Amino acid sequence: MNPVVLRGTKQEIAAKLIGMHGEVSEAIVFVGDSSFAPGTAAPLANEDMFAEMSSHMVKVDFVDDSRENIYTRQVGE
């Protein structure tokens, strides 16, 4: 499976999705709340946006994600 990012209006995204070859088994959709008004609940903060997906994420205690470490081959690579 290859991840694909589709951007545009609902209709544009739907048209692109329909035109794709192969089976689509999952989708992550970001919906902007255009009805947000003063006095109503605030939208989720960026940190909370992925809270629903936390069960699908890999959790490790320490990750060296520095540029040097990312682009340096490790033992066995």
N, CA, C and O atoms as a Maestro MAE file, in Angstrom:
{
 s_m_m2io_version
 :::
 2.0.0
}

f_m_ct {
 s_m_title
 :::
 protein
 m_atom[308] {
  # First column is atom index #
  i_m_mmod_type
  r_m_x_coord
  r_m_y_coord
  r_m_z_coord
  i_m_residue_number
  s_m_chain_name
  s_m_pdb_residue_name
  s_m_pdb_atom_name
  i_m_atomic_number
  :::
  1 25 0.838 -1.187 0.000 1 A "MET " " N  " 7
  2 3 0.000 0.000 0.000 1 A "MET " " CA " 6
  3 2 0.876 1.241 0.000 1 A "MET " " C  " 6
  4 15 1.920 1.279 0.652 1 A "MET " " O  " 8
  5 25 0.450 2.233 -0.723 2 A "ASN " " N  " 7
  6 3 1.163 3.507 -0.768 2 A "ASN " " CA " 6
  7 2 0.272 4.611 -0.230 2 A "ASN " " C  " 6
  8 15 -0.889 4.714 -0.627 2 A "ASN " " O  " 8
  9 25 0.791 5.436 0.666 3 A "PRO " " N  " 7
  10 3 -0.014 6.563 1.158 3 A "PRO " " CA " 6
  11 2 -0.139 7.634 0.084 3 A "PRO " " C  " 6
  12 15 0.812 7.909 -0.647 3 A "PRO " " O  " 8
  13 25 -1.312 8.228 -0.001 4 A "VAL " " N  " 7
  14 3 -1.582 9.290 -0.969 4 A "VAL " " CA " 6
  15 2 -2.279 10.424 -0.231 4 A "VAL " " C  " 6
  16 15 -3.195 10.177 0.554 4 A "VAL " " O  " 8
  17 25 -1.864 11.654 -0.469 5 A "VAL " " N  " 7
  18 3 -2.499 12.821 0.136 5 A "VAL " " CA " 6
  19 2 -3.374 13.476 -0.922 5 A "VAL " " C  " 6
  20 15 -2.893 13.842 -1.995 5 A "VAL " " O  " 8
  21 25 -4.655 13.623 -0.619 6 A "LEU " " N  " 7
  22 3 -5.598 14.284 -1.520 6 A "LEU " " CA " 6
  23 2 -6.033 15.586 -0.874 6 A "LEU " " C  " 6
  24 15 -6.482 15.594 0.273 6 A "LEU " " O  " 8
  25 25 -5.904 16.682 -1.601 7 A "ARG " " N  " 7
  26 3 -6.301 17.988 -1.076 7 A "ARG " " CA " 6
  27 2 -7.309 18.615 -2.023 7 A "ARG " " C  " 6
  28 15 -7.291 18.369 -3.229 7 A "ARG " " O  " 8
  29 25 -8.189 19.431 -1.456 8 A "GLY " " N  " 7
  30 3 -9.174 20.142 -2.260 8 A "GLY " " CA " 6
  31 2 -10.503 20.187 -1.549 8 A "GLY " " C  " 6
  32 15 -10.596 19.920 -0.350 8 A "GLY " " O  " 8
  33 25 -11.530 20.527 -2.302 9 A "THR " " N  " 7
  34 3 -12.881 20.527 -1.748 9 A "THR " " CA " 6
  35 2 -13.359 19.088 -1.606 9 A "THR " " C  " 6
  36 15 -12.702 18.165 -2.087 9 A "THR " " O  " 8
  37 25 -14.498 18.893 -0.949 10 A "LYS " " N  " 7
  38 3 -15.048 17.544 -0.815 10 A "LYS " " CA " 6
  39 2 -15.243 16.906 -2.185 10 A "LYS " " C  " 6
  40 15 -14.907 15.740 -2.393 10 A "LYS " " O  " 8
  41 25 -15.789 17.683 -3.115 11 A "GLN " " N  " 7
  42 3 -16.053 17.160 -4.452 11 A "GLN " " CA " 6
  43 2 -14.753 16.809 -5.176 11 A "GLN " " C  " 6
  44 15 -14.677 15.781 -5.848 11 A "GLN " " O  " 8
  45 25 -13.735 17.656 -5.044 12 A "GLU " " N  " 7
  46 3 -12.455 17.389 -5.706 12 A "GLU " " CA " 6
  47 2 -11.792 16.146 -5.128 12 A "GLU " " C  " 6
  48 15 -11.254 15.318 -5.864 12 A "GLU " " O  " 8
  49 25 -11.836 16.023 -3.800 13 A "ILE " " N  " 7
  50 3 -11.241 14.852 -3.153 13 A "ILE " " CA " 6
  51 2 -11.991 13.592 -3.558 13 A "ILE " " C  " 6
  52 15 -11.369 12.572 -3.853 13 A "ILE " " O  " 8
  53 25 -13.320 13.648 -3.576 14 A "ALA " " N  " 7
  54 3 -14.124 12.488 -3.968 14 A "ALA " " CA " 6
  55 2 -13.829 12.083 -5.406 14 A "ALA " " C  " 6
  56 15 -13.706 10.894 -5.698 14 A "ALA " " O  " 8
  57 25 -13.715 13.051 -6.304 15 A "ALA " " N  " 7
  58 3 -13.430 12.751 -7.710 15 A "ALA " " CA " 6
  59 2 -12.058 12.095 -7.854 15 A "ALA " " C  " 6
  60 15 -11.898 11.145 -8.620 15 A "ALA " " O  " 8
  61 25 -11.071 12.602 -7.118 16 A "LYS " " N  " 7
  62 3 -9.731 12.013 -7.171 16 A "LYS " " CA " 6
  63 2 -9.750 10.594 -6.614 16 A "LYS " " C  " 6
  64 15 -9.097 9.701 -7.154 16 A "LYS " " O  " 8
  65 25 -10.498 10.390 -5.536 17 A "LEU " " N  " 7
  66 3 -10.584 9.074 -4.913 17 A "LEU " " CA " 6
  67 2 -11.252 8.071 -5.847 17 A "LEU " " C  " 6
  68 15 -10.803 6.932 -5.969 17 A "LEU " " O  " 8
  69 25 -12.313 8.495 -6.496 18 A "ILE " " N  " 7
  70 3 -13.020 7.619 -7.431 18 A "ILE " " CA " 6
  71 2 -12.112 7.228 -8.588 18 A "ILE " " C  " 6
  72 15 -12.176 6.098 -9.073 18 A "ILE " " O  " 8
  73 25 -11.273 8.147 -9.032 19 A "GLY " " N  " 7
  74 3 -10.393 7.883 -10.163 19 A "GLY " " CA " 6
  75 2 -9.168 7.046 -9.843 19 A "GLY " " C  " 6
  76 15 -8.424 6.672 -10.750 19 A "GLY " " O  " 8
  77 25 -8.943 6.746 -8.571 20 A "MET " " N  " 7
  78 3 -7.761 5.970 -8.188 20 A "MET " " CA " 6
  79 2 -7.965 4.494 -8.498 20 A "MET " " C  " 6
  80 15 -9.059 3.953 -8.338 20 A "MET " " O  " 8
  81 25 -6.896 3.861 -8.943 21 A "HIS " " N  " 7
  82 3 -6.936 2.420 -9.194 21 A "HIS " " CA " 6
  83 2 -6.528 1.705 -7.916 21 A "HIS " " C  " 6
  84 15 -5.760 2.241 -7.118 21 A "HIS " " O  " 8
  85 25 -7.035 0.512 -7.723 22 A "GLY " " N  " 7
  86 3 -6.692 -0.262 -6.533 22 A "GLY " " CA " 6
  87 2 -7.728 -0.087 -5.438 22 A "GLY " " C  " 6
  88 15 -8.666 0.703 -5.555 22 A "GLY " " O  " 8
  89 25 -7.531 -0.847 -4.373 23 A "GLU " " N  " 7
  90 3 -8.471 -0.830 -3.256 23 A "GLU " " CA " 6
  91 2 -8.034 0.179 -2.201 23 A "GLU " " C  " 6
  92 15 -6.853 0.262 -1.866 23 A "GLU " " O  " 8
  93 25 -8.973 0.933 -1.689 24 A "VAL " " N  " 7
  94 3 -8.714 1.864 -0.597 24 A "VAL " " CA " 6
  95 2 -9.279 1.228 0.663 24 A "VAL " " C  " 6
  96 15 -10.473 0.936 0.736 24 A "VAL " " O  " 8
  97 25 -8.411 1.011 1.667 25 A "SER " " N  " 7
  98 3 -8.877 0.322 2.866 25 A "SER " " CA " 6
  99 2 -9.027 1.239 4.068 25 A "SER " " C  " 6
  100 15 -9.753 0.905 5.004 25 A "SER " " O  " 8
  101 25 -8.351 2.398 4.067 26 A "GLU " " N  " 7
  102 3 -8.448 3.315 5.200 26 A "GLU " " CA " 6
  103 2 -8.298 4.736 4.708 26 A "GLU " " C  " 6
  104 15 -7.727 4.983 3.646 26 A "GLU " " O  " 8
  105 25 -8.819 5.673 5.492 27 A "ALA " " N  " 7
  106 3 -8.662 7.092 5.165 27 A "ALA " " CA " 6
  107 2 -8.624 7.897 6.456 27 A "ALA " " C  " 6
  108 15 -9.343 7.599 7.410 27 A "ALA " " O  " 8
  109 25 -7.781 8.914 6.473 28 A "ILE " " N  " 7
  110 3 -7.747 9.877 7.569 28 A "ILE " " CA " 6
  111 2 -8.212 11.191 6.977 28 A "ILE " " C  " 6
  112 15 -7.624 11.684 6.015 28 A "ILE " " O  " 8
  113 25 -9.256 11.757 7.540 29 A "VAL " " N  " 7
  114 3 -9.858 12.970 6.985 29 A "VAL " " CA " 6
  115 2 -9.809 14.072 8.033 29 A "VAL " " C  " 6
  116 15 -10.190 13.859 9.184 29 A "VAL " " O  " 8
  117 25 -9.340 15.249 7.635 30 A "PHE " " N  " 7
  118 3 -9.316 16.412 8.516 30 A "PHE " " CA " 6
  119 2 -10.445 17.338 8.086 30 A "PHE " " C  " 6
  120 15 -10.461 17.823 6.955 30 A "PHE " " O  " 8
  121 25 -11.387 17.581 8.992 31 A "VAL " " N  " 7
  122 3 -12.549 18.409 8.697 31 A "VAL " " CA " 6
  123 2 -12.422 19.709 9.473 31 A "VAL " " C  " 6
  124 15 -12.345 19.706 10.701 31 A "VAL " " O  " 8
  125 25 -12.400 20.809 8.754 32 A "GLY " " N  " 7
  126 3 -12.349 22.114 9.402 32 A "GLY " " CA " 6
  127 2 -13.736 22.503 9.872 32 A "GLY " " C  " 6
  128 15 -14.704 22.372 9.123 32 A "GLY " " O  " 8
  129 25 -13.845 22.980 11.099 33 A "ASP " " N  " 7
  130 3 -15.135 23.375 11.649 33 A "ASP " " CA " 6
  131 2 -15.402 24.836 11.313 33 A "ASP " " C  " 6
  132 15 -14.904 25.735 11.990 33 A "ASP " " O  " 8
  133 25 -16.177 25.066 10.283 34 A "SER " " N  " 7
  134 3 -16.460 26.436 9.857 34 A "SER " " CA " 6
  135 2 -17.557 27.083 10.699 34 A "SER " " C  " 6
  136 15 -17.829 28.276 10.558 34 A "SER " " O  " 8
  137 25 -18.187 26.294 11.576 35 A "SER " " N  " 7
  138 3 -19.270 26.851 12.392 35 A "SER " " CA " 6
  139 2 -18.773 27.340 13.746 35 A "SER " " C  " 6
  140 15 -19.587 27.692 14.601 35 A "SER " " O  " 8
  141 25 -17.459 27.372 13.967 36 A "PHE " " N  " 7
  142 3 -16.917 27.822 15.246 36 A "PHE " " CA " 6
  143 2 -17.269 29.288 15.444 36 A "PHE " " C  " 6
  144 15 -16.965 30.135 14.604 36 A "PHE " " O  " 8
  145 25 -17.905 29.565 16.549 37 A "ALA " " N  " 7
  146 3 -18.322 30.934 16.854 37 A "ALA " " CA " 6
  147 2 -17.998 31.235 18.308 37 A "ALA " " C  " 6
  148 15 -17.879 30.311 19.112 37 A "ALA " " O  " 8
  149 25 -17.852 32.503 18.663 38 A "PRO " " N  " 7
  150 3 -17.596 32.850 20.061 38 A "PRO " " CA " 6
  151 2 -18.673 32.269 20.979 38 A "PRO " " C  " 6
  152 15 -19.861 32.313 20.658 38 A "PRO " " O  " 8
  153 25 -18.252 31.729 22.111 39 A "GLY " " N  " 7
  154 3 -19.197 31.147 23.057 39 A "GLY " " CA " 6
  155 2 -19.407 29.662 22.860 39 A "GLY " " C  " 6
  156 15 -20.051 29.019 23.689 39 A "GLY " " O  " 8
  157 25 -18.877 29.097 21.776 40 A "THR " " N  " 7
  158 3 -18.994 27.660 21.550 40 A "THR " " CA " 6
  159 2 -17.668 27.010 21.900 40 A "THR " " C  " 6
  160 15 -16.679 27.697 22.158 40 A "THR " " O  " 8
  161 25 -17.650 25.697 21.907 41 A "ALA " " N  " 7
  162 3 -16.429 24.975 22.257 41 A "ALA " " CA " 6
  163 2 -15.327 25.269 21.249 41 A "ALA " " C  " 6
  164 15 -15.571 25.339 20.045 41 A "ALA " " O  " 8
  165 25 -14.133 25.437 21.751 42 A "ALA " " N  " 7
  166 3 -12.988 25.722 20.882 42 A "ALA " " CA " 6
  167 2 -12.587 24.468 20.113 42 A "ALA " " C  " 6
  168 15 -12.766 23.356 20.611 42 A "ALA " " O  " 8
  169 25 -12.051 24.631 18.919 43 A "PRO " " N  " 7
  170 3 -11.577 23.464 18.168 43 A "PRO " " CA " 6
  171 2 -10.379 22.839 18.872 43 A "PRO " " C  " 6
  172 15 -9.753 23.468 19.724 43 A "PRO " " O  " 8
  173 25 -10.067 21.604 18.514 44 A "LEU " " N  " 7
  174 3 -8.947 20.903 19.130 44 A "LEU " " CA " 6
  175 2 -7.635 21.611 18.836 44 A "LEU " " C  " 6
  176 15 -7.437 22.148 17.746 44 A "LEU " " O  " 8
  177 25 -6.752 21.607 19.808 45 A "ALA " " N  " 7
  178 3 -5.409 22.149 19.608 45 A "ALA " " CA " 6
  179 2 -4.632 21.188 18.720 45 A "ALA " " C  " 6
  180 15 -4.995 20.018 18.599 45 A "ALA " " O  " 8
  181 25 -3.577 21.675 18.107 46 A "ASN " " N  " 7
  182 3 -2.771 20.826 17.232 46 A "ASN " " CA " 6
  183 2 -2.284 19.576 17.943 46 A "ASN " " C  " 6
  184 15 -2.211 18.507 17.336 46 A "ASN " " O  " 8
  185 25 -1.948 19.697 19.231 47 A "GLU " " N  " 7
  186 3 -1.454 18.546 19.975 47 A "GLU " " CA " 6
  187 2 -2.533 17.478 20.145 47 A "GLU " " C  " 6
  188 15 -2.224 16.288 20.214 47 A "GLU " " O  " 8
  189 25 -3.793 17.896 20.211 48 A "ASP " " N  " 7
  190 3 -4.890 16.959 20.438 48 A "ASP " " CA " 6
  191 2 -5.443 16.361 19.150 48 A "ASP " " C  " 6
  192 15 -6.223 15.410 19.192 48 A "ASP " " O  " 8
  193 25 -5.044 16.911 18.011 49 A "MET " " N  " 7
  194 3 -5.626 16.486 16.745 49 A "MET " " CA " 6
  195 2 -5.403 15.000 16.478 49 A "MET " " C  " 6
  196 15 -6.263 14.340 15.895 49 A "MET " " O  " 8
  197 25 -4.252 14.467 16.903 50 A "PHE " " N  " 7
  198 3 -3.936 13.074 16.634 50 A "PHE " " CA " 6
  199 2 -4.260 12.156 17.810 50 A "PHE " " C  " 6
  200 15 -3.870 10.988 17.794 50 A "PHE " " O  " 8
  201 25 -4.954 12.646 18.817 51 A "ALA " " N  " 7
  202 3 -5.262 11.844 20.003 51 A "ALA " " CA " 6
  203 2 -6.035 10.578 19.648 51 A "ALA " " C  " 6
  204 15 -5.789 9.524 20.234 51 A "ALA " " O  " 8
  205 25 -6.956 10.665 18.707 52 A "GLU " " N  " 7
  206 3 -7.737 9.495 18.310 52 A "GLU " " CA " 6
  207 2 -6.872 8.420 17.677 52 A "GLU " " C  " 6
  208 15 -7.208 7.237 17.735 52 A "GLU " " O  " 8
  209 25 -5.761 8.820 17.072 53 A "MET " " N  " 7
  210 3 -4.909 7.865 16.373 53 A "MET " " CA " 6
  211 2 -3.796 7.327 17.254 53 A "MET " " C  " 6
  212 15 -2.945 6.582 16.767 53 A "MET " " O  " 8
  213 25 -3.771 7.679 18.538 54 A "SER " " N  " 7
  214 3 -2.667 7.275 19.414 54 A "SER " " CA " 6
  215 2 -2.528 5.759 19.514 54 A "SER " " C  " 6
  216 15 -1.418 5.261 19.703 54 A "SER " " O  " 8
  217 25 -3.616 5.021 19.395 55 A "SER " " N  " 7
  218 3 -3.524 3.563 19.481 55 A "SER " " CA " 6
  219 2 -2.807 2.965 18.277 55 A "SER " " C  " 6
  220 15 -2.387 1.809 18.325 55 A "SER " " O  " 8
  221 25 -2.662 3.725 17.204 56 A "HIS " " N  " 7
  222 3 -1.986 3.243 15.997 56 A "HIS " " CA " 6
  223 2 -0.540 3.728 15.912 56 A "HIS " " C  " 6
  224 15 0.169 3.401 14.960 56 A "HIS " " O  " 8
  225 25 -0.105 4.499 16.893 57 A "MET " " N  " 7
  226 3 1.228 5.089 16.855 57 A "MET " " CA " 6
  227 2 2.236 4.218 17.595 57 A "MET " " C  " 6
  228 15 1.879 3.485 18.518 57 A "MET " " O  " 8
  229 25 3.487 4.304 17.184 58 A "VAL " " N  " 7
  230 3 4.573 3.594 17.844 58 A "VAL " " CA " 6
  231 2 5.080 4.459 18.984 58 A "VAL " " C  " 6
  232 15 5.335 5.650 18.806 58 A "VAL " " O  " 8
  233 25 5.225 3.857 20.151 59 A "LYS " " N  " 7
  234 3 5.701 4.605 21.315 59 A "LYS " " CA " 6
  235 2 7.058 4.063 21.743 59 A "LYS " " C  " 6
  236 15 7.203 2.864 21.979 59 A "LYS " " O  " 8
  237 25 8.043 4.936 21.844 60 A "VAL " " N  " 7
  238 3 9.369 4.564 22.330 60 A "VAL " " CA " 6
  239 2 9.812 5.608 23.340 60 A "VAL " " C  " 6
  240 15 9.361 6.753 23.302 60 A "VAL " " O  " 8
  241 25 10.703 5.203 24.250 61 A "ASP " " N  " 7
  242 3 11.160 6.125 25.285 61 A "ASP " " CA " 6
  243 2 12.090 7.194 24.747 61 A "ASP " " C  " 6
  244 15 11.996 8.356 25.142 61 A "ASP " " O  " 8
  245 25 12.998 6.809 23.838 62 A "PHE " " N  " 7
  246 3 13.962 7.781 23.333 62 A "PHE " " CA " 6
  247 2 14.155 7.582 21.837 62 A "PHE " " C  " 6
  248 15 14.402 6.466 21.380 62 A "PHE " " O  " 8
  249 25 14.046 8.639 21.094 63 A "VAL " " N  " 7
  250 3 14.288 8.603 19.657 63 A "VAL " " CA " 6
  251 2 15.221 9.753 19.318 63 A "VAL " " C  " 6
  252 15 14.928 10.913 19.608 63 A "VAL " " O  " 8
  253 25 16.344 9.421 18.700 64 A "ASP " " N  " 7
  254 3 17.264 10.461 18.246 64 A "ASP " " CA " 6
  255 2 16.865 10.809 16.816 64 A "ASP " " C  " 6
  256 15 17.318 10.176 15.862 64 A "ASP " " O  " 8
  257 25 16.020 11.814 16.679 65 A "ASP " " N  " 7
  258 3 15.550 12.198 15.350 65 A "ASP " " CA " 6
  259 2 16.293 13.422 14.821 65 A "ASP " " C  " 6
  260 15 15.751 14.207 14.043 65 A "ASP " " O  " 8
  261 25 17.535 13.567 15.256 66 A "SER " " N  " 7
  262 3 18.347 14.667 14.746 66 A "SER " " CA " 6
  263 2 18.663 14.412 13.275 66 A "SER " " C  " 6
  264 15 18.680 13.266 12.828 66 A "SER " " O  " 8
  265 25 18.906 15.463 12.541 67 A "ARG " " N  " 7
  266 3 19.210 15.346 11.112 67 A "ARG " " CA " 6
  267 2 20.393 14.396 10.891 67 A "ARG " " C  " 6
  268 15 20.366 13.554 9.994 67 A "ARG " " O  " 8
  269 25 21.424 14.543 11.717 68 A "GLU " " N  " 7
  270 3 22.613 13.697 11.573 68 A "GLU " " CA " 6
  271 2 22.259 12.223 11.739 68 A "GLU " " C  " 6
  272 15 22.716 11.389 10.958 68 A "GLU " " O  " 8
  273 25 21.459 11.894 12.738 69 A "ASN " " N  " 7
  274 3 21.097 10.503 12.977 69 A "ASN " " CA " 6
  275 2 20.187 9.955 11.881 69 A "ASN " " C  " 6
  276 15 20.307 8.789 11.506 69 A "ASN " " O  " 8
  277 25 19.296 10.766 11.375 70 A "ILE " " N  " 7
  278 3 18.383 10.305 10.326 70 A "ILE " " CA " 6
  279 2 19.149 9.938 9.058 70 A "ILE " " C  " 6
  280 15 18.825 8.949 8.403 70 A "ILE " " O  " 8
  281 25 20.160 10.726 8.711 71 A "TYR " " N  " 7
  282 3 20.886 10.517 7.462 71 A "TYR " " CA " 6
  283 2 22.168 9.705 7.623 71 A "TYR " " C  " 6
  284 15 22.940 9.595 6.671 71 A "TYR " " O  " 8
  285 25 22.415 9.135 8.795 72 A "THR " " N  " 7
  286 3 23.584 8.292 9.021 72 A "THR " " CA " 6
  287 2 23.132 6.845 9.084 72 A "THR " " C  " 6
  288 15 22.213 6.502 9.828 72 A "THR " " O  " 8
  289 25 23.789 5.993 8.291 73 A "ARG " " N  " 7
  290 3 23.434 4.568 8.311 73 A "ARG " " CA " 6
  291 2 23.785 3.958 9.665 73 A "ARG " " C  " 6
  292 15 24.828 4.254 10.248 73 A "ARG " " O  " 8
  293 25 22.896 3.108 10.147 74 A "GLN " " N  " 7
  294 3 23.097 2.423 11.412 74 A "GLN " " CA " 6
  295 2 23.668 1.028 11.143 74 A "GLN " " C  " 6
  296 15 23.677 0.569 10.001 74 A "GLN " " O  " 8
  297 25 24.133 0.371 12.173 75 A "VAL " " N  " 7
  298 3 24.666 -0.978 12.040 75 A "VAL " " CA " 6
  299 2 23.577 -1.881 11.473 75 A "VAL " " C  " 6
  300 15 22.454 -1.895 11.977 75 A "VAL " " O  " 8
  301 25 23.905 -2.631 10.432 76 A "GLY " " N  " 7
  302 3 22.951 -3.550 9.826 76 A "GLY " " CA " 6
  303 2 22.158 -2.968 8.673 76 A "GLY " " C  " 6
  304 15 21.381 -3.682 8.039 76 A "GLY " " O  " 8
  305 25 22.338 -1.685 8.386 77 A "GLU " " N  " 7
  306 3 21.605 -1.088 7.266 77 A "GLU " " CA " 6
  307 2 22.398 -1.223 5.988 77 A "GLU " " C  " 6
  308 15 21.946 -0.780 4.932 77 A "GLU " " O  " 8
  :::
 }
 m_bond[307] {
  # First column is bond index #
  i_m_from
  i_m_to
  i_m_order
  :::
  1 1 2 1
  2 2 3 1
  3 3 4 2
  4 3 5 1
  5 5 6 1
  6 6 7 1
  7 7 8 2
  8 7 9 1
  9 9 10 1
  10 10 11 1
  11 11 12 2
  12 11 13 1
  13 13 14 1
  14 14 15 1
  15 15 16 2
  16 15 17 1
  17 17 18 1
  18 18 19 1
  19 19 20 2
  20 19 21 1
  21 21 22 1
  22 22 23 1
  23 23 24 2
  24 23 25 1
  25 25 26 1
  26 26 27 1
  27 27 28 2
  28 27 29 1
  29 29 30 1
  30 30 31 1
  31 31 32 2
  32 31 33 1
  33 33 34 1
  34 34 35 1
  35 35 36 2
  36 35 37 1
  37 37 38 1
  38 38 39 1
  39 39 40 2
  40 39 41 1
  41 41 42 1
  42 42 43 1
  43 43 44 2
  44 43 45 1
  45 45 46 1
  46 46 47 1
  47 47 48 2
  48 47 49 1
  49 49 50 1
  50 50 51 1
  51 51 52 2
  52 51 53 1
  53 53 54 1
  54 54 55 1
  55 55 56 2
  56 55 57 1
  57 57 58 1
  58 58 59 1
  59 59 60 2
  60 59 61 1
  61 61 62 1
  62 62 63 1
  63 63 64 2
  64 63 65 1
  65 65 66 1
  66 66 67 1
  67 67 68 2
  68 67 69 1
  69 69 70 1
  70 70 71 1
  71 71 72 2
  72 71 73 1
  73 73 74 1
  74 74 75 1
  75 75 76 2
  76 75 77 1
  77 77 78 1
  78 78 79 1
  79 79 80 2
  80 79 81 1
  81 81 82 1
  82 82 83 1
  83 83 84 2
  84 83 85 1
  85 85 86 1
  86 86 87 1
  87 87 88 2
  88 87 89 1
  89 89 90 1
  90 90 91 1
  91 91 92 2
  92 91 93 1
  93 93 94 1
  94 94 95 1
  95 95 96 2
  96 95 97 1
  97 97 98 1
  98 98 99 1
  99 99 100 2
  100 99 101 1
  101 101 102 1
  102 102 103 1
  103 103 104 2
  104 103 105 1
  105 105 106 1
  106 106 107 1
  107 107 108 2
  108 107 109 1
  109 109 110 1
  110 110 111 1
  111 111 112 2
  112 111 113 1
  113 113 114 1
  114 114 115 1
  115 115 116 2
  116 115 117 1
  117 117 118 1
  118 118 119 1
  119 119 120 2
  120 119 121 1
  121 121 122 1
  122 122 123 1
  123 123 124 2
  124 123 125 1
  125 125 126 1
  126 126 127 1
  127 127 128 2
  128 127 129 1
  129 129 130 1
  130 130 131 1
  131 131 132 2
  132 131 133 1
  133 133 134 1
  134 134 135 1
  135 135 136 2
  136 135 137 1
  137 137 138 1
  138 138 139 1
  139 139 140 2
  140 139 141 1
  141 141 142 1
  142 142 143 1
  143 143 144 2
  144 143 145 1
  145 145 146 1
  146 146 147 1
  147 147 148 2
  148 147 149 1
  149 149 150 1
  150 150 151 1
  151 151 152 2
  152 151 153 1
  153 153 154 1
  154 154 155 1
  155 155 156 2
  156 155 157 1
  157 157 158 1
  158 158 159 1
  159 159 160 2
  160 159 161 1
  161 161 162 1
  162 162 163 1
  163 163 164 2
  164 163 165 1
  165 165 166 1
  166 166 167 1
  167 167 168 2
  168 167 169 1
  169 169 170 1
  170 170 171 1
  171 171 172 2
  172 171 173 1
  173 173 174 1
  174 174 175 1
  175 175 176 2
  176 175 177 1
  177 177 178 1
  178 178 179 1
  179 179 180 2
  180 179 181 1
  181 181 182 1
  182 182 183 1
  183 183 184 2
  184 183 185 1
  185 185 186 1
  186 186 187 1
  187 187 188 2
  188 187 189 1
  189 189 190 1
  190 190 191 1
  191 191 192 2
  192 191 193 1
  193 193 194 1
  194 194 195 1
  195 195 196 2
  196 195 197 1
  197 197 198 1
  198 198 199 1
  199 199 200 2
  200 199 201 1
  201 201 202 1
  202 202 203 1
  203 203 204 2
  204 203 205 1
  205 205 206 1
  206 206 207 1
  207 207 208 2
  208 207 209 1
  209 209 210 1
  210 210 211 1
  211 211 212 2
  212 211 213 1
  213 213 214 1
  214 214 215 1
  215 215 216 2
  216 215 217 1
  217 217 218 1
  218 218 219 1
  219 219 220 2
  220 219 221 1
  221 221 222 1
  222 222 223 1
  223 223 224 2
  224 223 225 1
  225 225 226 1
  226 226 227 1
  227 227 228 2
  228 227 229 1
  229 229 230 1
  230 230 231 1
  231 231 232 2
  232 231 233 1
  233 233 234 1
  234 234 235 1
  235 235 236 2
  236 235 237 1
  237 237 238 1
  238 238 239 1
  239 239 240 2
  240 239 241 1
  241 241 242 1
  242 242 243 1
  243 243 244 2
  244 243 245 1
  245 245 246 1
  246 246 247 1
  247 247 248 2
  248 247 249 1
  249 249 250 1
  250 250 251 1
  251 251 252 2
  252 251 253 1
  253 253 254 1
  254 254 255 1
  255 255 256 2
  256 255 257 1
  257 257 258 1
  258 258 259 1
  259 259 260 2
  260 259 261 1
  261 261 262 1
  262 262 263 1
  263 263 264 2
  264 263 265 1
  265 265 266 1
  266 266 267 1
  267 267 268 2
  268 267 269 1
  269 269 270 1
  270 270 271 1
  271 271 272 2
  272 271 273 1
  273 273 274 1
  274 274 275 1
  275 275 276 2
  276 275 277 1
  277 277 278 1
  278 278 279 1
  279 279 280 2
  280 279 281 1
  281 281 282 1
  282 282 283 1
  283 283 284 2
  284 283 285 1
  285 285 286 1
  286 286 287 1
  287 287 288 2
  288 287 289 1
  289 289 290 1
  290 290 291 1
  291 291 292 2
  292 291 293 1
  293 293 294 1
  294 294 295 1
  295 295 296 2
  296 295 297 1
  297 297 298 1
  298 298 299 1
  299 299 300 2
  300 299 301 1
  301 301 302 1
  302 302 303 1
  303 303 304 2
  304 303 305 1
  305 305 306 1
  306 306 307 1
  307 307 308 2
  :::
 }
}
